[in-house]
Amino acid sequence: MFAVPGLGACTGPQSMLDPAGPAARDVAGLWWGMFVVAVVVLLGVTATWLVGMGRRPPTLDDAREKRVVRRWIVLGGVLLPSTCIAVLLAFGIAAGHRMLPLPLAGEAPLRVDVLARQWRWEVRYGGGAALINELRLPAGRPVDVHVRSLDVIHAFWVPRLGGKIDAIPGRTNVVRLQADEAGEYRGQCAEFCGTRHALMVLHVTAMEAGAFAGWLEAASR
């Protein structure tokens, strides 16, 4: 009951918990998995603490006390965190792998070049079309966004469509996005980059394939 008001923050144009594409669903799924595990561990530790606080400490000889201490160190200090980390890596690496610009069967991903600078986004397409603080992409098709920076480190992030990647001067990083359907989304620089960092917003429009092709052709003339 008390959690219901807080769940309102799980939706919205910039919520990673309201995914609108395959990469974003992987990120959200990983987050929910981490959340569930964290809650289970917290409840288990809290229950153990309450039980321990409510019991009179038993009288142990030195040898038994050492065995008990060693057991807690192995189970709680080695086995539990190692298992959690291994599971997290197993799911996290797989999710991250699907965001890489790897070859795909079928239609090739669309390439878009994004230049970050204080404090705006410059978006360029292969045919010569260019936008400022706006990204248009075709719905249902993977889009490889090649990100670089002109000045300081920025971070390109459209939470509902995929993962976050840094824009670093002198280096080009690539992240793959995909929108399931046409709609309006919102991106944001996620790395503090100066006094107007909060205003470095990217408006993202996913268009039906035919509409996008027509727009790109007209914008490239």
N, C-alpha and C positions, 0 to 999 in steps of 0.2 A: 504493500500500500504506500509506504513512505518513499519507495523507489520510483513510483509512477511519475511524479513531477520531473525527476532527473532524466527520465527516458526521453523527454522532449528534446534534449540536446543531441539525441542520436539521429535526428533527421535534419534536413536543411540543405542549402546549396553548397555548403562546404564541409559536410560531415562525412568522414571516412567510414562511418558505420551505416551509411545509406548508399551502398555501392551501386553504380550504374554501368559497370563493365567488368570483364573477367578478371583483369589484374586487380581492380579495386575489391572484388569479392574475395580474392585470395588474401589481401591485406586485412580485410574485415574479419574473415574466418580465423586468421592467425591471431588477431587481437582478442576475439572472443574466447579462443582456446586458452590464451595466456591469462585472460581474466578469470575463467573458470578454475584453472589450476591454482592461481594465486588465492582465490577465495577458499578453495579446499585446503590448501596449505595453512592459510591464516586460521581457519576454523579448527584444524587439527592441532596447531600449535597452541591456540587459545584453550581448547579443551584439555590438552595435556597440562598446561599451566594451572588451570582451575583444579584439576584432579590433584596435581602435586601440592598445591597450596592448601587443599582441604584435608590432606592426610598427614599424620604424624610421621616424621622421618624415621625410617627403621634404623635399628642399630646394626651396623655392618662392620665386619672385620676388615682389615686393610686389603686383603686379597680380593674379597667380594666387591668392595668399593671400587677398586681399580677395574674390575671386570665391568661393573655397571657404567662407569665413566667411559671406558673404552667402547662399550656398546653404543652409547649415545653419540660419541664422536663419529663412529663409523656410520651409523644409521642416519643421524641428523645432520652431520657435518660433511659427509662424503657421499653416501649412497643417494640420499634425497636430492641434493643439488645437482649431482652428476646426472641422475636420471632426468630431472627437469630440463637441464641444459641440452642433453642428448635429444630429447623429444622436441624441444624448441628448434634446435638446429635441423632436425629431420624435416619438419614442416616449413620452417623459415627458408631454408635453402631451396626447397622445391618451389615455394611461392616466389622467391626472388628470381629463380631461373626462368619462370614464365614471363617475367617482365623484361628479360634481355632481348635485344634485337637479333634473335636467331632466325635462320631461314625457315620459311613456312611453306607448306604445300598449298597450291592454289594461287590466289591473287596476292601479288607482292604488297607489302605494307607501303603506305604513303609516307614520303619523307617530308618533314617540315623542319626548317632551321629556326631556332629561337635564340636571339641575342639579348642578354640581360644587361641592363645598365642602370645607373642611378638616375631616375627611379621609374623605369618603364620597361616594357617587353617589346621587342621588335621581331615580328614573325614574318618569315619569308618562305615562299613556295617555289618549286623548281621552274615554273613558267614565267616567273617575274612578279607574281602577285605578292603584295606586302601589306601587313596590317600593323597597327600600333595598339598594344594592350588588348588585343583580340586574337583568338585562335578559332578558326573554323576547321571542322573535320567531318568526314563522311561517317554516318552511323553504320555500325556493323562491320567496319573495316579497320584492321590494325594500323596504327599511325606511329611511326618512329620519329620521336622528337629529338633533334640534335641540339643540345643546349651548350652555350658558352657565354662567357661574361666579358665585357669590355673593360671593367674597372675593378670592382671588389667581388668577393664571393657572395653569390646569391643562391637561392634554392628554388627550383621549379617544382610546383606541386599543384595538381588538380585532384583533390582528395577523393572525389566520387568516381574518378576514371582510372586511377593508378597510383603508383608509388612516387616518392619524392626523389629528386636527384639534384646534386649541387651543380651550379654554374660557376666554373672556375676560370680565371683569366689564363689564356694560353693553352687551354685544354678543352676538348669537346667530349661531353658525356651524352649518352643516348638512353632514353627511356621509352618503353612501348606503352601506348595508351589505346583504349578502344571503348567507344560508347555503344551500348546495346541498342539505343534508339535515339531518335532526334530529340533535342531538348537543349535547355540552357544550363550551363554549369559555371563554376567559379574556381579560378586558380589564385594562388597567392605566393608571393615570395616568402619562404619559410626560414630565411636566414637573415638576422638583423644586418642591414646594409647601410644604415645612415638615418638621418633625421626624418625622411619621408618613407621609411620602410613600410609602415602600415598602409600606405596608399599605393603600393606596388601590386595592384590587382590585375588579374588576367580574366577577361570575359570569354568564356568558351561556348561555342555554338556547334552542336552536332546536327548535321543536316542529312536529309535523305540523299542517297547516292546520286540520283539524277539531278536534284537541286544543287548539290555540291559541285558536280561536274560542270553544270551551267554557270554557276558563280565563278568557279576557278577560271573557266575559259574567258569570261567577260573581264575578270580582274587582271588577267595576264596580258590583255591587249595594250 
